[in-house]
Amino acid sequence: MFLSSLKRILLQLAFVFFFLSSAHTAYSVPLILEDKSFYTLSGYWEILTDPTRDLSVQQAVGRSDWSGPFNEKILNLGITKSAIWIRFFFSNKTDTSRKFYVSFEYPAVNSVSFYSKSSHGGFQKEQTGSSVPASANVIPYRHYLFPLVIEAGETIEVYMRMQSYSGMTIPIRILSDQSLFQKTIRDYALYGALFGFLALVLVYFIAAGSFMHKKASLWLAAYSALFGIHIAARAGFIRLFTPDGLLGINDLFHLLAIGGLYFTGAKFFRLFLSLKTISRPLDLIMAGFQYLSILFVTLTLFPNPFLTVISFILFVINPFFSICLAFYFWRRGVSNAGYFAIGWILAHLVSVYDFFRINGIISYPAYNEWLIPSSLLIALIFLSVALIRQNAIDHLMAETDPLTLLANRRKFDEALHEEWNRCLREQSPLSLIMVDVDHFKNYNDSFGHKAGDQYLCYLADVLKRYTQRSGELAVRYGGEEFVLLLPKTDAANAFNLAEAIRNYLGNSAEDTTNHTPGKNITISLGVATTIPKKEEKPEILILETDIALYEAKRAGRNRTIASSAFKT
């Protein structure tokens, strides 16, 4: 009797369990479609994990180990080799048919299969993915769009199977025609602006690298281009424009872009901050990170237990180390390191975050798609400013004497030819004054080179004060020799200017009450003036000025001699 009663109770419990399980399998809570423009699946979707990756949709429907429903808007499961099934239900309670699009918004997933089953028939299958050709009914779009028409009063089951070789992130939204149109306009406008700005930046980087022989500019151009490719792949544009026959290499192409991104980034970092000059050990560490990116790509092609460790070093330790290094050099006052550090930290902190997101440690927020594009934009702005400023400083220093900060001989040659041609067109006079410090070697021997440098800087400041008009230029020509370029200055005014400079310096040298350097130092000056002619070259003016200076020194120094070779 006891066994009979126990058997009856067990049968009843089994029936109840079977009923509940069947009810759960048949219908979860359906998403009621009303007049909203879009929906999320929060609270409506369930998950089934398939480690064998062999389940058919019919087998998945019959399984009793579905989990959920989940309240998250976006599911982030991390890296998994299993196939993931999700299911949800739509119910149209309106009096008219409704058309929606199921938008799977993570283009990096390798394959997505979409099964829809109405109350009137079996499952209809569509498929697509980063390495799978899209079925005919899948809408060509940067995300995976599956159209769905639901008749009035109808309830539809939807099952989706996903498989990914990287992170398994499942962002799904249900969009109406209106919301899809608005989203398309917004997304393409923002990405178009981003890629347009990237193209302009690349043109500058390549031009600066080619014409100014700046390797750092070329490496930043390569880094920016690969960053752009990475974003285009993540946003779905690469797959959208890839022929079906080449979809199989999409993942490899994206992998090479990521490896190249870290390779070129480390190389640019080393060049921009001149690590090899500042610290050989730090440069070797960054070089190690640079070539580790090649090892990462190789290990990804042939999976092994070391891949996780290598990935962590490359994508977490490397960015943190380089960020700390950038801010360290900023604090030390390295030129433009501040702009560089800000640009560098934004891009690489997002990279670290993305590593943890891909591995399922951090959730996937709704704005995640825009983190990397935004970081690229901000990073490019700051890195561009840093590089432009650095190139400007390098260009300025290439034309500037480092001691006196006057123009150097290279700048003088350019300015002389420019002013010669201008005066030739206008038929106006062009004058040169050449200045030489008398017995400067004896002064250095007596008071030391530091005192000599102080006097040269003092002399440079004086010469700069006497050349303030447009086109005038004070130049350190070499050693203790200086030149003043004076366009539109006739011979008389040039001679008077030279004498004014000589007298000013002479009075300063004799004044024992002031603290100017170079006591008892005198200068000799040569002056030449001409109105340029087509058959002459500007070098003739230099030659005549030099001859006049030689005459001044031969005549006893501390005087000004004007050349009589030209008639003005």
C-alpha positions in Angstrom: 0.0 0.0 0.0 2.8 2.4 0.9 4.7 1.6 -2.3 1.6 2.1 -4.3 1.0 5.5 -2.8 4.6 6.5 -3.2 4.6 5.5 -6.8 1.4 7.5 -7.4 3.0 10.6 -5.8 6.1 10.3 -7.9 4.1 9.9 -11.1 2.2 13.0 -10.2 5.4 15.0 -9.5 6.9 13.7 -12.7 3.8 14.9 -14.6 3.9 18.3 -12.9 7.6 18.6 -13.7 7.0 17.5 -17.3 4.2 20.0 -17.7 6.2 22.9 -16.3 9.2 22.0 -18.4 7.1 21.7 -21.5 5.4 25.0 -20.8 8.8 26.6 -20.2 10.1 25.1 -23.5 7.1 26.2 -25.4 6.7 29.8 -24.2 8.6 32.2 -22.0 7.2 35.5 -21.3 6.6 37.1 -24.7 7.7 40.6 -25.6 4.5 42.5 -26.4 5.0 44.7 -29.5 3.2 48.0 -29.3 3.9 51.3 -30.8 7.5 51.8 -29.6 10.2 52.4 -32.2 12.6 49.9 -30.7 12.9 47.4 -27.9 15.5 45.6 -25.9 15.3 42.0 -24.8 15.9 42.7 -21.1 13.7 40.2 -19.1 12.6 38.3 -22.2 15.6 36.2 -23.4 17.0 32.8 -22.3 20.3 31.1 -23.0 21.4 27.6 -23.8 25.1 26.6 -24.0 26.1 24.0 -26.5 29.6 22.7 -25.8 29.4 20.2 -28.6 28.4 22.9 -31.2 26.2 20.2 -32.9 22.7 20.9 -31.7 20.1 21.5 -34.3 17.3 24.0 -33.7 14.8 21.2 -33.1 17.2 19.7 -30.5 17.7 23.1 -28.9 13.9 23.6 -28.7 13.5 20.3 -26.8 16.2 20.9 -24.2 15.1 21.6 -20.7 18.3 23.3 -19.5 17.6 26.8 -20.8 18.7 29.6 -18.4 16.9 32.8 -17.8 15.1 35.0 -18.5 17.9 37.6 -18.1 17.4 41.2 -17.2 20.6 42.5 -18.9 20.1 44.5 -22.0 23.4 43.1 -23.4 24.8 39.7 -22.5 28.6 39.4 -22.3 29.8 35.8 -21.9 33.5 36.2 -22.5 35.6 33.9 -24.5 33.9 30.5 -25.1 34.4 27.7 -27.5 30.7 26.6 -27.1 27.9 27.6 -29.4 25.4 29.8 -27.7 21.7 29.7 -28.3 19.2 32.3 -27.2 15.5 32.4 -27.6 12.7 34.9 -27.1 9.1 35.4 -28.2 7.2 38.2 -29.9 3.5 38.8 -29.5 1.6 41.3 -31.7 -1.5 42.4 -29.8 -2.4 45.1 -32.3 -5.0 44.8 -35.1 -2.4 45.2 -37.9 0.7 43.4 -39.0 4.0 44.8 -37.8 7.4 44.8 -39.4 10.6 44.9 -37.2 14.2 44.1 -37.6 16.2 42.0 -35.1 19.5 43.8 -35.0 22.5 41.8 -33.8 25.0 44.6 -33.1 28.4 42.8 -32.6 29.9 42.3 -36.1 32.9 40.5 -34.7 30.9 37.3 -34.1 31.9 34.6 -36.6 28.4 33.1 -37.3 24.8 33.9 -36.4 21.9 31.7 -37.3 18.4 33.1 -37.0 15.4 30.8 -36.7 11.8 32.2 -36.6 8.8 30.1 -36.1 5.2 31.4 -36.4 2.2 29.7 -35.1 1.3 28.5 -38.6 4.4 26.6 -39.6 8.0 25.4 -39.0 11.3 27.3 -38.6 12.6 29.6 -41.2 16.4 29.9 -41.1 18.7 32.8 -42.0 22.4 33.0 -41.4 25.3 35.5 -41.6 28.5 36.4 -39.7 32.0 37.9 -40.0 33.1 34.7 -41.9 29.8 33.4 -43.2 28.0 34.6 -46.3 24.7 36.2 -45.6 21.4 34.6 -46.6 19.2 36.3 -49.1 16.8 37.8 -46.6 19.5 39.3 -44.3 19.6 43.1 -44.8 23.0 44.3 -46.1 24.0 46.5 -43.2 27.1 46.9 -40.9 25.2 45.1 -38.2 23.3 41.8 -38.7 19.7 42.7 -39.6 17.0 40.0 -39.7 13.6 41.3 -40.9 10.5 40.0 -39.2 6.9 40.5 -40.1 4.4 39.6 -37.3 0.7 39.4 -38.2 -2.0 40.8 -36.0 -2.6 38.6 -32.9 0.4 36.4 -33.8 3.1 35.1 -31.5 6.5 34.2 -33.0 9.3 32.1 -31.5 12.8 33.2 -32.3 15.9 31.1 -31.8 19.4 32.4 -32.5 22.6 30.4 -32.5 26.0 32.2 -32.3 29.6 31.2 -32.4 32.7 33.3 -31.9 36.4 32.6 -31.7 37.0 35.8 -29.7 34.6 37.2 -27.1 30.9 36.3 -27.0 29.0 39.5 -26.7 25.3 39.5 -27.5 23.8 43.0 -28.0 20.4 42.7 -29.7 17.8 45.3 -30.3 14.4 45.2 -32.0 14.1 48.1 -34.4 11.2 49.6 -36.4 11.7 51.1 -39.9 11.8 54.6 -38.3 14.3 53.8 -35.6 16.5 51.9 -38.1 16.5 54.9 -40.5 17.4 57.3 -37.7 20.1 55.0 -36.4 21.6 54.6 -39.9 21.7 58.3 -40.5 23.3 58.9 -37.1 25.9 56.1 -37.3 27.0 56.8 -40.9 27.3 60.5 -40.2 29.4 60.0 -37.1 31.6 57.3 -38.7 31.9 59.3 -41.9 33.1 62.3 -39.9 35.6 60.1 -38.0 37.0 58.4 -41.1 37.2 61.8 -42.9 39.2 63.3 -40.1 41.4 60.2 -40.1 42.0 60.6 -43.8 43.1 64.3 -43.4 45.4 63.3 -40.5 46.9 60.6 -42.6 47.7 63.0 -45.4 49.5 65.3 -43.0 51.4 62.5 -41.3 52.5 61.0 -44.6 53.4 64.4 -46.1 55.4 65.4 -43.0 57.2 62.1 -42.9 58.1 62.2 -46.6 59.1 65.8 -47.1 60.5 66.5 -43.6 62.1 63.1 -43.3 60.3 62.4 -40.0 60.1 58.7 -39.3 57.8 59.3 -36.3 55.2 60.9 -38.6 55.3 57.9 -40.9 54.9 55.4 -38.0 52.0 57.4 -36.6 50.4 57.4 -40.0 50.7 53.6 -40.0 49.4 53.4 -36.5 46.4 55.6 -37.3 45.6 53.6 -40.5 45.6 50.3 -38.6 43.5 51.9 -35.8 41.0 52.9 -38.5 41.0 49.4 -40.0 40.4 48.0 -36.5 37.4 50.3 -35.9 36.0 49.6 -39.4 36.2 45.9 -38.7 34.6 46.3 -35.3 31.9 48.5 -36.7 31.1 46.0 -39.5 32.2 48.1 -42.5 35.0 45.7 -43.6 32.6 42.7 -43.7 29.9 44.8 -45.4 32.2 45.5 -48.4 33.9 42.1 -48.5 32.9 39.7 -51.3 31.4 36.5 -50.0 34.3 34.5 -51.4 36.8 36.4 -49.2 34.8 36.4 -45.9 37.0 33.5 -44.7 40.0 35.8 -44.4 38.2 38.6 -42.5 39.2 37.3 -39.1 42.8 36.9 -40.2 42.8 40.4 -41.6 41.4 41.8 -38.4 43.9 39.9 -36.3 46.8 41.2 -38.4 45.5 44.7 -38.0 45.4 44.4 -34.2 48.9 43.0 -34.1 50.1 45.7 -36.5 48.4 48.3 -34.4 50.4 47.4 -31.3 53.6 47.0 -33.3 53.4 50.5 -35.0 52.2 52.1 -31.7 55.2 50.9 -29.8 57.6 52.0 -32.6 56.0 55.5 -32.7 56.2 55.7 -28.9 60.0 54.9 -29.1 60.7 57.4 -31.9 58.6 60.3 -30.6 60.0 60.3 -27.1 63.6 59.4 -28.4 63.7 56.5 -25.9 67.0 55.2 -27.3 68.7 58.5 -26.5 67.0 59.1 -23.1 67.2 55.5 -21.7 68.5 52.5 -23.5 66.9 50.0 -21.0 63.4 51.6 -21.4 63.8 51.5 -25.2 64.6 47.8 -25.0 61.5 47.1 -22.9 59.3 49.0 -25.4 61.0 47.2 -28.3 60.1 43.9 -26.5 56.5 44.9 -26.4 56.7 45.9 -30.0 57.9 42.5 -31.2 55.6 40.7 -28.8 52.7 41.7 -31.0 54.2 39.5 -33.8 54.4 36.6 -31.4 50.8 37.2 -30.4 49.6 37.0 -34.0 51.6 33.8 -34.5 50.2 32.2 -31.4 46.7 33.1 -32.3 47.0 31.3 -35.6 48.2 28.2 -33.7 46.4 28.3 -30.3 48.3 27.1 -27.3 48.3 27.6 -23.5 50.6 30.6 -23.6 48.2 32.8 -25.7 46.4 34.1 -22.6 49.6 35.1 -20.9 50.9 36.8 -24.0 47.6 38.6 -24.5 47.6 39.9 -21.0 51.2 41.2 -21.3 50.5 42.8 -24.7 47.0 44.3 -24.0 47.2 45.1 -20.3 50.8 45.4 -19.0 52.1 47.1 -22.2 49.5 49.9 -22.2 49.9 50.5 -18.4 53.7 50.6 -18.7 53.7 53.0 -21.7 51.1 55.2 -20.0 53.2 55.5 -16.9 56.3 56.2 -19.0 54.5 58.9 -21.0 53.4 60.7 -17.9 56.9 60.3 -16.4 58.5 62.1 -19.3 55.7 64.7 -19.2 56.7 65.4 -15.5 60.3 65.6 -16.5 59.5 68.3 -19.0 60.2 66.5 -22.2 59.0 68.6 -25.1 55.3 67.9 -26.1 55.2 64.9 -23.8 52.0 66.4 -22.2 49.9 66.3 -25.4 51.4 62.9 -26.2 50.6 61.5 -22.7 46.9 62.6 -22.9 46.4 61.2 -26.3 48.2 58.0 -25.4 46.3 57.3 -22.2 42.8 57.6 -23.7 43.4 55.1 -26.5 45.2 52.6 -24.3 43.0 52.7 -21.3 40.1 51.8 -23.6 42.3 49.0 -25.0 42.8 47.6 -21.5 39.1 47.9 -20.8 38.3 46.0 -24.0 40.6 43.2 -23.1 38.7 42.6 -19.8 35.4 43.0 -21.7 36.3 40.4 -24.3 37.3 38.0 -21.5 33.9 38.5 -19.8 35.3 40.2 -16.7 33.6 43.5 -17.4 30.1 44.0 -18.7 29.3 45.4 -22.2 27.5 48.8 -21.7 25.2 50.2 -24.4 27.7 52.9 -25.3 30.6 50.4 -25.7 30.6 50.5 -29.5 31.5 54.2 -29.4 34.3 53.9 -26.8 37.0 52.9 -29.3 36.0 55.3 -32.1 35.9 58.2 -29.5 39.2 57.2 -28.1 40.7 57.2 -31.6 39.3 60.6 -32.3 40.6 62.1 -29.1 43.9 60.3 -29.3 44.5 61.5 -32.9 43.7 65.1 -31.9 46.3 65.1 -29.1 48.9 63.0 -30.8 48.5 65.2 -33.9 49.0 68.4 -31.8 52.0 66.8 -30.2 53.6 65.7 -33.5 52.8 69.0 -35.2 54.3 71.0 -32.4 57.3 68.7 -32.4 57.8 69.0 -36.1 57.4 72.8 -35.8 60.1 72.9 -33.1 62.4 70.6 -35.1 61.9 72.9 -38.1 62.6 76.0 -36.1 65.6 74.5 -34.5 66.9 73.5 -37.9 66.9 77.2 -38.8 68.0 78.5 -35.4 71.4 78.8 -33.7 71.1 76.9 -30.4 73.3 79.3 -28.4 72.1 82.7 -29.5 68.7 81.7 -30.8 69.3 83.9 -33.9 68.7 82.5 -37.4 71.5 80.2 -38.6 73.2 80.1 -41.9 70.6 77.8 -43.4 67.8 80.2 -42.6 70.0 83.1 -43.9 70.5 81.5 -47.3 66.8 81.0 -47.7 66.0 84.5 -46.6 68.7 86.1 -48.7 67.4 84.5 -51.9 63.8 85.4 -51.0 64.7 89.1 -50.4 67.0 89.3 -53.4 64.1 88.2 -55.7 61.7 90.7 -54.0 64.2 93.6 -54.3 64.8 92.5 -57.9 61.1 92.8 -58.8 60.8 96.1 -57.0 64.2 97.4 -57.9 64.8 98.4 -54.4 68.2 98.3 -52.5 69.3 95.3 -50.5 72.0 95.7 -47.8 74.2 93.3 -45.8 76.2 94.1 -42.6 78.7 91.5 -41.5 79.9 91.7 -37.9 83.0 90.1 -36.4 84.2 90.3 -32.8 87.7 91.6 -32.5 90.3 89.3 -30.8 87.6 87.0 -29.6 90.0 84.0 -29.2 92.1 86.0 -26.8 88.9 86.9 -24.8 88.0 83.2 -24.6 91.5 82.2 -23.5 91.5 84.9 -20.8 88.0 84.5 -19.4 86.9 81.1 -20.5 84.4 79.9 -23.1 81.4 80.4 -20.8 82.2 84.2 -20.6 82.7 84.1 -24.4 79.2 82.5 -24.9 77.7 85.1 -22.6 79.1 87.9 -24.8 77.9 86.2 -28.0 74.4 86.0 -26.5 74.5 89.6 -25.5 75.7 90.7 -28.9 72.9 88.7 -30.5 70.3 90.5 -28.4 71.7 93.8 -29.5 71.7 92.9 -33.1 68.1 91.6 -32.8 67.0 95.0 -31.4 68.4 96.7 -34.5 66.6 94.5 -37.0 62.9 94.9 -36.2 61.5 95.9 -39.5 59.7 93.5 -41.8 62.1 91.3 -43.8 65.1 92.2 -41.6 67.1 89.3 -40.1 69.9 88.9 -37.6 72.0 85.8 -38.2 74.8 84.0 -36.5 76.9 83.3 -39.5 79.5 81.2 -37.8 81.7 81.3 -34.7 81.9 85.0 -33.6 80.7 86.3 -37.0 77.2 87.7 -37.5 75.2 89.0 -40.5 72.3 91.5 -40.7 70.0 91.2 -43.8 68.4 94.6 -44.5 66.0 94.7 -47.5 64.9 98.2 -48.7 67.8 99.8 -46.9 70.2 102.0 -49.0 73.9 102.3 -48.5 73.9 105.4 -46.3 71.3 104.0 -43.9 73.0 100.6 -43.8 76.3 102.3 -42.9 74.7 104.5 -40.2 73.0 101.5 -38.7 76.4 99.6 -38.6 78.0 102.6 -36.9 75.1 102.9 -34.4 75.6 99.2 -33.4 79.4 99.6 -33.1 79.1 102.8 -31.0 76.4 101.2 -28.7 78.6 98.2 -28.0 81.7 100.3 -27.6 80.0 102.5 -25.1 78.7 99.5 -23.2 82.1 97.9 -23.1 83.7 101.1 -21.7 81.0 101.7 -19.1 82.2 100.2 -15.8 79.0 100.9 -14.0 76.8 98.4 -15.9 77.0 94.6 -15.8 77.0 93.8 -19.5 79.5 91.1 -20.5 82.5 91.7 -22.8 84.4 94.6 -21.2 86.7 96.4 -23.6 85.6 94.2 -26.5 85.2 95.9 -29.9 83.7 94.7 -33.2 84.5 95.3 -36.9 81.8 95.6 -39.5 81.6 95.4 -43.3 78.7 96.8 -45.3 77.6 96.3 -48.9 74.5 97.5 -50.7 73.2 96.7 -54.2 70.0 96.9 -56.3 69.8 93.3 -57.6 70.1 92.6 -61.3 69.0 89.6 -63.3 72.5 88.7 -64.4 73.8 88.7 -60.8 73.4 86.2 -58.0 73.0 87.1 -54.2 76.3 85.4 -53.4 78.1 88.4 -54.9 76.6 90.6 -52.1 78.0 88.2 -49.5 81.4 88.3 -51.1 81.5 92.1 -51.2 80.4 92.4 -47.6 83.0 89.9 -46.6 85.7 91.9 -48.4 84.6 95.1 -46.7 84.8 93.3 -43.3 88.3 92.1 -44.2 89.3 95.7 -45.0 87.9 96.9 -41.6 90.0 94.3 -39.7 93.1 95.1 -41.8 92.7 98.8 -41.2 93.0 98.3 -37.4 89.6 96.8 -36.3 86.9 98.6 -34.3 85.5 100.3 -37.4 83.0 100.1 -40.2 84.0 99.9 -43.9 81.5 100.1 -46.7 82.0 98.4 -50.0 82.3 100.6 -53.1 81.8 97.7 -55.6 78.1 98.6 -56.3 76.5 101.8 -57.3 73.1 102.3 -55.8 
